[in-house]
Structures are given as structure tokens and as C-alpha cells.
Amino acid sequence: MPIQLLEHADSIRRAIAPGITLKRKSALGQFMTPAPVARFMASMFPPSTLTKCKLLDAGAGVGALTCAFLDRWATSDGFSFHDAQIDAYEIDPTLRAHLNRTLARYLSRLPVSYRVVPDDFIEAAAIQSLAPRRYTHAILNPPYKKISSLSSHRMILRQVGIETVNLYSAFVALALSLMKPGGQLVAIIPRSFCNGPYYRPFREYLLNRAALRHLHLFASRTTAFKDDDVLQENVIMRLECAGVQSNVTVSNSTDDSFSDLVTHEQPFDRIVFPDDVDKFIHVPTSLGYNAIELSKGVLFPLLENAA
Ligand SMILES: C[S@@+](CC[C@H](N)C(=O)[O-])C[C@H]1O[C@@H](n2cnc3c(N)ncnc32)[C@H](O)[C@@H]1O
């Protein structure tokens, strides 16, 4: 019977999340991923023939995302790693204690080693970004919080060439900077980065360093973190570090049951219009043309392999 510790992590999340004050939740962006979303995110990684996996979970909370990833490996679903090394960054000591205990339970069951790192990920990663790239996989639900223009985070990020306004985009940019070419990054983040003017440098950073492989959109704004009453549109994206851009898989579902999951392939120039200096990222919810495309008179061939 393959090990499944995601349910265990999820039961910890449900037990402790109601006790975290709203103040602390907002200060540290502690909106943890429910099991169905974590499982879906882990399923978005392509099959891999690598024998060594190096996984990054930045802002790991109680470990739902790492558990979802390791549980997928345990079922031999597309991963043939001989061993995996995990770096899980978590700044909160209470969550870290749970994270440590949960990850320890994998040691006797999978050829895995792990480090639970107590450091501030922004500070640690900014230093490491000068070192060689190394992660093969990253799975992230980063904290969401504005970075004020005079904060030390803003200064540190600027020093490593990352100009951004929120912790979530900083986490994704830094994680990408720590990956090997070909490395796969899956992250759930607010949709605001797709077209907010302040996120233009972040979009350019991503699109210059990675290929966008998959975007998933929830139809309901309350879906992904409904236990926390978070009213925000989220997207899940998969990026391939240094990949060559081709078609993008676009999927959507009403909610985290994924019972009405629809998936289709879109040409990249339907996602980012070729003449768009702002590099807005569009998430078409169907193969039909939207109002912007029609108003621009843009016509793209429909793909035959649409599911
Ligand atoms: C949105 S929660 C997600 C937790 C977990 N990844 C999940 O999906 O359930 C973000 C986590 O990042 C942690 N965090 C916030 N700021 C951090 C920082 N600067 N460095 C490392 N971890 C941080 C928070 O304590 C929180 O547990």
C-alpha cells in the first residue's frame, strides 16, 4: 500500500488553521493549500526519467505540497527517481515543528532526505542565486503580502535584479533563479500578476527565463482557499526553466473537486499577444475568441488536438 501523508498534513492544517489569528495569517500569508488542490498541483508535473530529484518548497507551511509531490512519487505515477532531496523553507516555528514531524515519516518509506530551513526565503535565496542553479522541481504556494518600497526585502530583491511588489512574485522569481535548466516549477498564486501594471517586470522576468507550460484557473474566486474565506482569483501555473516556448495547456474547473475539469491547448500568442509591450498573460477559458481578440481582428488557428 503506497504511503499517503497528504491526508495527514491536511488534518493538521484543518486542526491548526482556525487557531491562527487573522493578524498572523495576514502578516505571514498563511493560507494553506487544501489536499485536493495540492494533489492537482503535484499531478501537473510532467513524467520524469530523472534519477535524482531536488525539490524546493518555499514557504512550506505544514507540508501539504511536498506531501502531495512525494505521494505521487510513492504511487510510481510518472516519477522514477532513485532518491529525492527536499529543501522546505518555513519561517514560522509552530508550522515548522509540524512540517518536521510529517517529513520525518517519509524517511523509512522512501529514499528521501530533507532539510527544513528556518530562514527567510527571500534573504536565503537571494544569496544562493549567486551560486549555481540546482533544483529539478519546485512546488509553491507562496505568502501573499505587499512589499513596501523601502523594506529590506525590496532592497535585497533589487540587488539580484528582481523588481517586484509582492512576496508571492518574489518567491516565484527567486525559486526560478535557483532551478536547473529543464527544472519544473508549479505554483498557485493570485491572478493579479497576469495584468497588473506593477507586475510587468515580474512577467518579463518569468517569460525571459522560462516557458509557460500550463495555466489552471478556478471559475470561482472563493474556491482554492475556501476554508480561509479568501476572496481572490488564483491561478496555478507550471513553468519550465529555460524551456523553449510552445503551446500552453490551459485548464479550468469550477472548484477544487475538479469534477468538471476542462483542458485544452492554446498557441502561446493567444496567451501573450505578440505585439503587447506589457506582456499581459491571458487565460482563455475556451477555444473561442474573446472580445479583445475579436476587437483586434486577431485570428488564430484552432488546434485540432483540443480535448
Ligand atoms: C500561503 S502559505 C502556504 C503554506 C504551504 N506551502 C501550503 O501550501 O499549505 C505561505 C507560507 O510561507 C511562510 N512564510 C511567510 N514568509 C516567509 C518567508 N519570508 N520565508 C519563508 N517562509 C515564509 C508562512 O509562514 C506560510 O506558512
The ligand as a MOL file (V3000), in Angstrom:
LIG
                    3D

  0  0  0     0  0            999 V3000
M  V30 BEGIN CTAB
M  V30 COUNTS 27 29 0 0 0
M  V30 BEGIN ATOM
M  V30 1 C 0.4190 30.6650 1.6690 0
M  V30 2 S 1.2310 29.7810 2.9700 0 CHG=1
M  V30 3 C 1.4070 28.2250 2.1680 0
M  V30 4 C 1.8890 27.1040 3.0210 0
M  V30 5 C 2.0960 25.7930 2.2860 0
M  V30 6 N 3.0100 25.9430 1.1750 0
M  V30 7 C 0.7980 25.2640 1.7470 0
M  V30 8 O 0.6350 25.2560 0.5350 0
M  V30 9 O -0.0590 24.8770 2.5410 0 CHG=-1
M  V30 10 C 2.8470 30.5250 2.9240 0
M  V30 11 C 3.8130 30.0650 3.9880 0
M  V30 12 O 5.0310 30.8130 3.8720 0
M  V30 13 C 5.5420 31.1020 5.1730 0
M  V30 14 N 6.3750 32.3150 5.0270 0
M  V30 15 C 5.9650 33.6110 5.0160 0
M  V30 16 N 7.0010 34.4280 4.8080 0
M  V30 17 C 8.1000 33.6420 4.6750 0
M  V30 18 C 9.4770 33.9120 4.4240 0
M  V30 19 N 9.9090 35.1580 4.2480 0
M  V30 20 N 10.3300 32.8630 4.3300 0
M  V30 21 C 9.8910 31.5840 4.4970 0
M  V30 22 N 8.6010 31.2690 4.7480 0
M  V30 23 C 7.7100 32.2830 4.8200 0
M  V30 24 C 4.3060 31.3110 6.0230 0
M  V30 25 O 4.5700 31.1160 7.4050 0
M  V30 26 C 3.3520 30.2720 5.4110 0
M  V30 27 O 3.4340 29.0530 6.1010 0
M  V30 END ATOM
M  V30 BEGIN BOND
M  V30 1 1 1 2
M  V30 2 1 2 3
M  V30 3 1 2 10
M  V30 4 1 3 4
M  V30 5 1 4 5
M  V30 6 1 5 6
M  V30 7 1 5 7
M  V30 8 2 7 8
M  V30 9 1 7 9
M  V30 10 1 10 11
M  V30 11 1 11 12
M  V30 12 1 11 26
M  V30 13 1 12 13
M  V30 14 1 13 14
M  V30 15 1 13 24
M  V30 16 1 14 15
M  V30 17 1 14 23
M  V30 18 2 15 16
M  V30 19 1 16 17
M  V30 20 1 17 18
M  V30 21 2 17 23
M  V30 22 1 18 19
M  V30 23 2 18 20
M  V30 24 1 20 21
M  V30 25 2 21 22
M  V30 26 1 22 23
M  V30 27 1 24 25
M  V30 28 1 24 26
M  V30 29 1 26 27
M  V30 END BOND
M  V30 END CTAB
M  END
